[in-house]
């Protein structure tokens, strides 16, 4: 991205999520959507 455009953008830095956090979030979403998720 050229500098004049980049200077107008918000910059976010994200760290990788742990396996435990991803797993619990996916389980929560499936539960809220009424989906059955195989734990394997």
C-alpha positions, 0 to 999 in steps of 0.5 A: 500500500502506498504511504499516503493511503497507509498513513490514513489506515488504522494498524492492528497487530494480532498475535496467534491464538492458542489451540485452547482459545481457538477450540473453546471459541469454535465450541461456543459458536457451534453451540450458539448455532445449534451445530454438533461438533465432533471433538476429533 
